[in-house]
Amino acid sequence: MRPAIPYVVAALLFGTGVYGVLRRRNAVLVLMAVELMLNAVNLLLVTADAAPLHRALGHPAPGADGAAPLPLTGQVFTLFVIVIAAAEVGVGLAIVLQLYRLRGTVTVDDVRLDTHTPDAGPQGIVTAPARIGSGPEMKPTAPGTGPTAPGTAPGAGR
């Protein structure tokens, strides 16, 4: 087996993943690009394990003169990477869902990491008009305070 072709494919996959992480604005697409990079590493690990390293390490070929085969460390590391990737997807999607609940968008550029914003809900819910026929008519108040029923003042009854 010639390991040059899988090495080149792994390098192209990893480069595509890096480009996706640096250029994408959608958080879901950034997670997909990270998964692409992890799959490139998996391909690299399996290819490196399957490459004929016996002569380079000075070991006789497996099966010749009772020589034992080298351990399959590439496949073992690949399994660990797959487990870590599955955990990363679970945590990453939970963060993306929470971001969508808080901001109403999953655009990475809108995320402020230097300030804390309270949980005000998606902005479309606060500014949306009330539905007709769904109970007492609601009038929207100042942004961020939510709608109030007619004849009641915000903060009344406290």
MDAnalysis code that builds the backbone (N, CA, C; Angstrom):
import MDAnalysis as mda
import numpy as np

u = mda.Universe.empty(474, n_residues=158, atom_resindex=np.repeat(np.arange(158), 3), trajectory=True)
u.add_TopologyAttr("name", ["N", "CA", "C"] * 158)
u.add_TopologyAttr("resid", np.arange(1, 159))
u.add_TopologyAttr("resname", ["MET", "ARG", "PRO", "ALA", "ILE", "PRO", "TYR", "VAL", "VAL", "ALA", "ALA", "LEU", "LEU", "PHE", "GLY", "THR", "GLY", "VAL", "TYR", "GLY", "VAL", "LEU", "ARG", "ARG", "ARG", "ASN", "ALA", "VAL", "LEU", "VAL", "LEU", "MET", "ALA", "VAL", "GLU", "LEU", "MET", "LEU", "ASN", "ALA", "VAL", "ASN", "LEU", "LEU", "LEU", "VAL", "THR", "ALA", "ASP", "ALA", "ALA", "PRO", "LEU", "HIS", "ARG", "ALA", "LEU", "GLY", "HIS", "PRO", "ALA", "PRO", "GLY", "ALA", "ASP", "GLY", "ALA", "ALA", "PRO", "LEU", "PRO", "LEU", "THR", "GLY", "GLN", "VAL", "PHE", "THR", "LEU", "PHE", "VAL", "ILE", "VAL", "ILE", "ALA", "ALA", "ALA", "GLU", "VAL", "GLY", "VAL", "GLY", "LEU", "ALA", "ILE", "VAL", "LEU", "GLN", "LEU", "TYR", "ARG", "LEU", "ARG", "GLY", "THR", "VAL", "THR", "VAL", "ASP", "ASP", "VAL", "ARG", "LEU", "ASP", "THR", "HIS", "THR", "PRO", "ASP", "ALA", "GLY", "PRO", "GLN", "GLY", "ILE", "VAL", "THR", "ALA", "PRO", "ALA", "ARG", "ILE", "GLY", "SER", "GLY", "PRO", "GLU", "MET", "LYS", "PRO", "THR", "ALA", "PRO", "GLY", "THR", "GLY", "PRO", "THR", "ALA", "PRO", "GLY", "THR", "ALA", "PRO", "GLY", "ALA", "GLY", "ARG"])
u.atoms.positions = np.array([
    [0.841, -1.185, 0.000],
    [0.000, 0.000, 0.000],
    [0.885, 1.248, 0.000],
    [0.537, 2.196, -0.825],
    [1.269, 3.452, -0.866],
    [0.589, 4.456, 0.047],
    [1.267, 4.873, 1.104],
    [0.600, 5.776, 2.060],
    [0.551, 7.230, 1.600],
    [1.152, 7.561, 0.471],
    [1.179, 8.964, 0.048],
    [-0.215, 9.477, -0.300],
    [-1.036, 8.650, -0.931],
    [-2.367, 9.113, -1.345],
    [-3.259, 9.402, -0.133],
    [-3.362, 8.498, 0.856],
    [-4.172, 8.862, 2.035],
    [-3.608, 10.043, 2.815],
    [-2.280, 10.202, 2.828],
    [-1.703, 11.365, 3.506],
    [-2.123, 12.660, 2.820],
    [-2.120, 12.664, 1.504],
    [-2.526, 13.869, 0.763],
    [-4.011, 14.145, 0.969],
    [-4.825, 13.081, 0.944],
    [-6.263, 13.260, 1.166],
    [-6.519, 13.785, 2.584],
    [-5.802, 13.258, 3.564],
    [-5.968, 13.733, 4.948],
    [-5.547, 15.198, 5.066],
    [-4.470, 15.574, 4.377],
    [-4.041, 16.971, 4.422],
    [-5.081, 17.884, 3.772],
    [-5.682, 17.443, 2.668],
    [-6.723, 18.244, 2.019],
    [-7.970, 18.358, 2.904],
    [-8.359, 17.253, 3.539],
    [-9.508, 17.299, 4.444],
    [-9.242, 18.234, 5.627],
    [-8.048, 18.142, 6.185],
    [-7.720, 18.993, 7.323],
    [-7.680, 20.466, 6.905],
    [-7.101, 20.740, 5.740],
    [-7.070, 22.121, 5.244],
    [-8.460, 22.668, 4.985],
    [-9.346, 21.826, 4.444],
    [-10.731, 22.249, 4.228],
    [-11.426, 22.528, 5.555],
    [-11.146, 21.711, 6.561],
    [-11.729, 21.942, 7.883],
    [-11.239, 23.234, 8.513],
    [-9.943, 23.514, 8.389],
    [-9.394, 24.763, 8.930],
    [-10.014, 25.960, 8.220],
    [-10.152, 25.861, 6.905],
    [-10.788, 26.944, 6.147],
    [-12.235, 27.150, 6.616],
    [-12.957, 26.047, 6.853],
    [-14.338, 26.153, 7.320],
    [-14.440, 26.790, 8.689],
    [-13.506, 26.467, 9.593],
    [-13.539, 27.073, 10.931],
    [-13.238, 28.561, 10.858],
    [-12.308, 28.942, 9.999],
    [-11.911, 30.355, 9.938],
    [-12.884, 31.222, 9.149],
    [-13.601, 30.659, 8.185],
    [-14.425, 31.473, 7.306],
    [-15.923, 31.421, 7.580],
    [-16.406, 30.394, 8.234],
    [-17.849, 30.254, 8.437],
    [-18.324, 31.126, 9.581],
    [-19.569, 31.583, 9.466],
    [-20.176, 32.391, 10.521],
    [-21.233, 31.609, 11.283],
    [-21.770, 30.570, 10.680],
    [-22.794, 29.759, 11.322],
    [-22.124, 28.755, 12.252],
    [-22.587, 28.679, 13.491],
    [-21.952, 27.820, 14.488],
    [-22.080, 26.341, 14.132],
    [-23.171, 25.944, 13.505],
    [-23.335, 24.543, 13.112],
    [-22.316, 24.175, 12.042],
    [-22.082, 25.060, 11.090],
    [-21.088, 24.784, 10.049],
    [-19.668, 24.771, 10.619],
    [-19.413, 25.558, 11.640],
    [-18.103, 25.514, 12.300],
    [-17.913, 24.156, 12.975],
    [-18.963, 23.644, 13.619],
    [-18.875, 22.310, 14.223],
    [-18.634, 21.239, 13.162],
    [-19.265, 21.376, 12.008],
    [-19.036, 20.415, 10.931],
    [-17.603, 20.480, 10.429],
    [-17.031, 21.666, 10.373],
    [-15.644, 21.803, 9.941],
    [-14.688, 21.178, 10.954],
    [-14.995, 21.295, 12.236],
    [-14.169, 20.651, 13.266],
    [-14.248, 19.133, 13.128],
    [-15.433, 18.614, 12.827],
    [-15.577, 17.176, 12.604],
    [-14.779, 16.729, 11.385],
    [-14.733, 17.555, 10.362],
    [-13.933, 17.232, 9.179],
    [-12.451, 17.143, 9.527],
    [-11.985, 18.039, 10.377],
    [-10.584, 17.969, 10.813],
    [-10.317, 16.713, 11.631],
    [-11.257, 16.343, 12.503],
    [-11.067, 15.131, 13.288],
    [-11.065, 13.883, 12.410],
    [-11.892, 13.862, 11.367],
    [-11.882, 12.727, 10.447],
    [-10.585, 12.667, 9.646],
    [-10.004, 13.801, 9.337],
    [-8.706, 13.808, 8.664],
    [-7.630, 13.215, 9.564],
    [-7.690, 13.522, 10.847],
    [-6.742, 12.940, 11.804],
    [-6.956, 11.436, 11.905],
    [-8.210, 10.984, 11.894],
    [-8.493, 9.546, 11.927],
    [-7.896, 8.839, 10.716],
    [-8.070, 9.420, 9.544],
    [-7.491, 8.838, 8.336],
    [-5.975, 8.776, 8.429],
    [-5.384, 9.800, 8.968],
    [-3.932, 9.834, 9.128],
    [-3.452, 8.763, 10.100],
    [-4.162, 8.597, 11.209],
    [-3.770, 7.593, 12.199],
    [-3.872, 6.170, 11.648],
    [-4.955, 5.872, 10.951],
    [-5.128, 4.528, 10.403],
    [-4.120, 4.265, 9.290],
    [-3.860, 5.263, 8.470],
    [-2.886, 5.086, 7.391],
    [-1.490, 4.887, 7.948],
    [-1.138, 5.648, 8.952],
    [0.187, 5.503, 9.540],
    [0.346, 4.149, 10.204],
    [-0.734, 3.611, 10.746],
    [-0.651, 2.300, 11.379],
    [-0.553, 1.190, 10.336],
    [-1.198, 1.368, 9.195],
    [-1.186, 0.333, 8.163],
    [0.042, 0.403, 7.269],
    [0.771, 1.487, 7.304],
    [1.953, 1.634, 6.451],
    [3.021, 0.629, 6.878],
    [3.801, 0.154, 5.938],
    [4.832, -0.843, 6.275],
    [5.981, -0.215, 7.049],
    [5.861, -0.239, 8.374],
    [6.878, 0.355, 9.236],
    [7.861, -0.680, 9.773],
    [7.630, -1.936, 9.444],
    [8.456, -2.984, 10.030],
    [9.921, -2.829, 9.634],
    [10.149, -2.566, 8.352],
    [11.535, -2.407, 7.914],
    [12.167, -1.141, 8.472],
    [11.373, -0.086, 8.595],
    [11.925, 1.171, 9.104],
    [12.298, 1.053, 10.575],
    [11.575, 0.220, 11.323],
    [11.867, 0.063, 12.739],
    [12.870, -1.045, 13.025],
    [13.261, -1.773, 11.986],
    [14.241, -2.835, 12.171],
    [13.627, -4.147, 12.607],
    [12.300, -4.275, 12.563],
    [11.630, -5.521, 12.932],
    [11.502, -6.395, 11.687],
    [11.543, -7.705, 11.862],
    [11.241, -8.568, 10.716],
    [9.758, -8.480, 10.373],
    [9.421, -8.855, 9.165],
    [8.029, -8.800, 8.725],
    [7.180, -9.719, 9.583],
    [5.907, -9.385, 9.832],
    [5.066, -10.248, 10.660],
    [4.917, -11.622, 10.013],
    [4.990, -12.632, 10.833],
    [4.861, -13.996, 10.341],
    [6.171, -14.604, 9.891],
    [7.201, -13.795, 9.691],
    [8.499, -14.312, 9.266],
    [9.356, -14.563, 10.499],
    [9.859, -15.764, 10.623],
    [10.744, -16.156, 11.724],
    [10.070, -15.980, 13.080],
    [8.767, -16.161, 13.139],
    [8.062, -16.087, 14.417],
    [7.911, -14.686, 14.976],
    [8.077, -13.675, 14.149],
    [7.964, -12.300, 14.630],
    [6.495, -11.949, 14.854],
    [6.244, -11.291, 15.963],
    [4.878, -10.865, 16.280],
    [4.560, -9.564, 15.549],
    [3.308, -9.375, 15.137],
    [2.955, -8.116, 14.481],
    [3.003, -6.949, 15.475],
    [3.235, -5.787, 14.940],
    [3.230, -4.591, 15.785],
    [1.817, -4.320, 16.292],
    [1.676, -3.721, 17.468],
    [0.321, -3.438, 17.987],
    [-0.400, -2.435, 17.098],
    [-1.732, -2.523, 17.089],
    [-2.563, -1.656, 16.253],
    [-2.886, -0.370, 17.011],
    [-1.883, 0.458, 17.202],
    [-2.084, 1.679, 17.989],
    [-2.874, 2.732, 17.219],
    [-2.749, 2.762, 15.903],
    [-3.486, 3.751, 15.119],
    [-4.984, 3.573, 15.231],
    [-5.441, 2.315, 15.167],
    [-6.866, 2.054, 15.299],
    [-7.364, 2.381, 16.706],
    [-6.556, 2.127, 17.709],
    [-6.954, 2.431, 19.089],
    [-7.090, 3.944, 19.280],
    [-6.124, 4.698, 18.790],
    [-6.223, 6.154, 18.896],
    [-7.400, 6.683, 18.092],
    [-7.702, 6.053, 16.968],
    [-8.843, 6.481, 16.165],
    [-10.144, 6.286, 16.931],
    [-10.254, 5.182, 17.666],
    [-11.453, 4.983, 18.482],
    [-11.581, 6.060, 19.554],
    [-10.470, 6.434, 20.165],
    [-10.514, 7.515, 21.156],
    [-10.939, 8.834, 20.510],
    [-10.449, 9.118, 19.318],
    [-10.823, 10.358, 18.632],
    [-12.309, 10.345, 18.284],
    [-12.837, 9.185, 17.891],
    [-14.262, 9.092, 17.569],
    [-15.110, 9.342, 18.809],
    [-14.704, 8.802, 19.946],
    [-15.448, 9.023, 21.199],
    [-15.410, 10.502, 21.584],
    [-14.252, 11.120, 21.462],
    [-14.134, 12.544, 21.788],
    [-14.959, 13.384, 20.817],
    [-14.996, 12.991, 19.546],
    [-15.792, 13.723, 18.556],
    [-17.279, 13.622, 18.871],
    [-17.727, 12.450, 19.331],
    [-19.145, 12.296, 19.687],
    [-19.494, 13.179, 20.885],
    [-18.618, 13.240, 21.866],
    [-18.859, 14.115, 23.020],
    [-18.834, 15.578, 22.602],
    [-17.945, 15.915, 21.694],
    [-17.855, 17.303, 21.211],
    [-19.121, 17.713, 20.472],
    [-19.689, 16.795, 19.701],
    [-20.934, 17.102, 18.991],
    [-22.066, 17.334, 19.980],
    [-22.159, 16.498, 21.003],
    [-23.220, 16.671, 21.993],
    [-23.121, 17.991, 22.735],
    [-21.940, 18.311, 23.213],
    [-21.751, 19.567, 23.947],
    [-21.879, 20.765, 23.010],
    [-21.314, 20.654, 21.816],
    [-21.372, 21.760, 20.863],
    [-22.784, 22.083, 20.432],
    [-23.586, 21.063, 20.151],
    [-24.968, 21.324, 19.763],
    [-25.791, 21.868, 20.925],
    [-25.482, 21.451, 22.151],
    [-26.176, 22.032, 23.302],
    [-25.852, 23.520, 23.428],
    [-24.603, 23.886, 23.208],
    [-24.216, 25.301, 23.254],
    [-24.878, 26.079, 22.134],
    [-24.936, 25.498, 20.941],
    [-25.567, 26.179, 19.808],
    [-27.060, 26.374, 20.060],
    [-27.741, 25.372, 20.612],
    [-29.164, 25.523, 20.923],
    [-29.405, 26.594, 21.976],
    [-28.573, 26.640, 22.987],
    [-28.709, 27.682, 24.005],
    [-28.440, 29.061, 23.412],
    [-27.456, 29.144, 22.531],
    [-27.165, 30.415, 21.854],
    [-28.354, 30.861, 21.030],
    [-29.004, 29.921, 20.348],
    [-30.179, 30.275, 19.558],
    [-31.335, 30.718, 20.447],
    [-31.495, 30.076, 21.587],
    [-32.561, 30.478, 22.506],
    [-32.325, 31.872, 23.061],
    [-31.081, 32.199, 23.328],
    [-30.773, 33.507, 23.903],
    [-30.790, 34.622, 22.868],
    [-30.235, 34.366, 21.696],
    [-30.034, 35.431, 20.710],
    [-30.963, 35.376, 19.516],
    [-31.544, 34.218, 19.236],
    [-32.380, 34.096, 18.057],
    [-31.578, 33.877, 16.791],
    [-30.293, 33.672, 16.904],
    [-29.424, 33.428, 15.754],
    [-28.250, 32.578, 16.202],
    [-27.630, 31.885, 15.250],
    [-26.450, 31.088, 15.573],
    [-25.220, 31.643, 14.862],
    [-25.257, 32.920, 14.541],
    [-24.116, 33.564, 13.910],
    [-23.019, 33.772, 14.943],
    [-21.834, 33.285, 14.630],
    [-20.722, 33.334, 15.577],
    [-20.228, 34.770, 15.781],
    [-20.365, 35.615, 14.776],
    [-19.873, 36.991, 14.885],
    [-20.642, 37.815, 15.913],
    [-21.896, 37.424, 16.211],
    [-22.717, 38.193, 17.149],
    [-22.486, 37.822, 18.603],
    [-21.666, 36.824, 18.860],
    [-21.442, 36.361, 20.227],
    [-20.428, 37.272, 20.908],
    [-20.846, 37.902, 22.008],
    [-19.944, 38.749, 22.790],
    [-19.379, 37.918, 23.921],
    [-18.081, 37.786, 23.978],
    [-17.449, 36.984, 25.008],
    [-16.978, 37.823, 26.195],
    [-17.006, 39.148, 26.063],
    [-16.492, 39.993, 27.134],
    [-17.577, 40.499, 28.081],
    [-18.858, 40.336, 27.731],
    [-19.934, 40.800, 28.598],
    [-20.944, 39.690, 28.796],
    [-21.671, 39.771, 29.902],
    [-22.740, 38.825, 30.185],
    [-24.065, 39.482, 29.881],
    [-24.894, 38.815, 29.104],
    [-26.214, 39.339, 28.803],
    [-27.240, 38.466, 29.500],
    [-28.235, 39.074, 30.134],
    [-29.251, 38.274, 30.820],
    [-30.105, 37.506, 29.825],
    [-30.775, 36.506, 30.295],
    [-31.634, 35.688, 29.449],
    [-32.912, 36.455, 29.142],
    [-32.933, 37.137, 27.992],
    [-34.088, 37.932, 27.608],
    [-34.912, 37.219, 26.545],
    [-34.483, 36.042, 26.096],
    [-35.207, 35.318, 25.067],
    [-34.885, 35.877, 23.694],
    [-35.335, 35.195, 22.666],
    [-35.099, 35.693, 21.311],
    [-35.759, 37.049, 21.103],
    [-35.121, 37.905, 20.373],
    [-35.625, 39.265, 20.181],
    [-36.921, 39.286, 19.390],
    [-37.182, 38.294, 18.536],
    [-38.406, 38.279, 17.746],
    [-39.641, 38.093, 18.598],
    [-39.533, 37.440, 19.740],
    [-40.687, 37.219, 20.603],
    [-41.082, 38.507, 21.308],
    [-40.122, 39.312, 21.718],
    [-40.406, 40.547, 22.446],
    [-41.090, 41.563, 21.541],
    [-40.670, 41.653, 20.293],
    [-41.203, 42.683, 19.408],
    [-42.366, 42.192, 18.558],
    [-42.758, 40.917, 18.658],
    [-43.845, 40.397, 17.842],
    [-45.184, 40.918, 18.352],
    [-46.118, 41.200, 17.453],
    [-47.439, 41.660, 17.891],
    [-48.208, 40.502, 18.514],
    [-49.172, 40.846, 19.382],
    [-49.976, 39.831, 20.060],
    [-50.933, 39.196, 19.059],
    [-51.278, 37.936, 19.299],
    [-52.219, 37.240, 18.426],
    [-53.641, 37.687, 18.761],
    [-54.465, 37.779, 17.747],
    [-55.856, 38.191, 17.937],
    [-56.660, 36.974, 18.361],
    [-57.469, 37.136, 19.394],
    [-58.337, 36.069, 19.835],
    [-57.665, 35.065, 20.757],
    [-56.517, 35.381, 21.299],
    [-55.831, 34.432, 22.177],
    [-55.965, 34.843, 23.635],
    [-57.000, 35.544, 23.985],
    [-57.172, 35.977, 25.363],
    [-57.245, 37.490, 25.408],
    [-56.941, 38.083, 26.580],
    [-56.982, 39.555, 26.651],
    [-55.912, 40.139, 25.736],
    [-56.295, 41.244, 25.097],
    [-55.369, 41.862, 24.156],
    [-54.167, 42.416, 24.905],
    [-52.987, 42.105, 24.403],
    [-51.744, 42.503, 25.051],
    [-51.113, 43.646, 24.263],
    [-50.569, 44.613, 24.980],
    [-49.872, 45.727, 24.341],
    [-48.396, 45.619, 24.677],
    [-47.531, 45.693, 23.673],
    [-46.095, 45.625, 23.978],
    [-45.642, 46.903, 24.678],
    [-44.746, 46.735, 25.619],
    [-44.187, 47.870, 26.352],
    [-42.783, 48.127, 25.836],
    [-41.979, 48.764, 26.666],
    [-40.603, 49.065, 26.263],
    [-39.860, 47.764, 25.968],
    [-38.926, 47.789, 25.027],
    [-38.184, 46.567, 24.692],
    [-37.478, 46.002, 25.917],
    [-37.627, 44.690, 26.072],
    [-36.949, 44.012, 27.167],
    [-37.834, 43.795, 28.381],
    [-39.003, 44.493, 28.463],
    [-39.861, 44.326, 29.628],
    [-41.004, 43.376, 29.356],
    [-41.331, 43.104, 28.103],
    [-42.394, 42.177, 27.752],
    [-43.735, 42.863, 27.676],
    [-44.725, 42.185, 27.103],
    [-46.057, 42.787, 26.967],
    [-46.815, 42.755, 28.290],
    [-47.753, 43.704, 28.448],
    [-48.596, 43.760, 29.642],
    [-50.042, 43.801, 29.218],
    [-50.923, 43.350, 30.097],
    [-52.362, 43.374, 29.819],
    [-52.866, 44.815, 29.954],
    [-53.944, 45.165, 29.249],
    [-54.453, 46.550, 29.343],
    [-54.958, 46.852, 30.749],
    [-54.651, 48.031, 31.237],
    [-55.100, 48.486, 32.541],
    [-54.183, 48.088, 33.666],
    [-53.095, 47.397, 33.386],
    [-52.154, 47.032, 34.455],
    [-50.835, 47.734, 34.188],
    [-50.199, 48.091, 35.242],
    [-48.908, 48.737, 35.130],
    [-47.812, 47.710, 35.334],
    [-46.690, 47.884, 34.663],
    [-45.584, 46.947, 34.894],
    [-45.129, 47.011, 36.341],
    [-44.964, 45.873, 36.947],
    [-44.492, 45.819, 38.331],
    [-45.621, 45.898, 39.347],
    [-46.896, 45.987, 38.902],
    [-48.005, 46.066, 39.841],
    [-48.204, 44.721, 40.509],
    [-48.582, 44.758, 41.764],
    [-48.850, 43.541, 42.496],
    [-47.607, 42.977, 43.168],
    [-46.564, 43.764, 43.290],
    [-45.360, 43.279, 43.953],
    [-45.313, 43.746, 45.364],
])
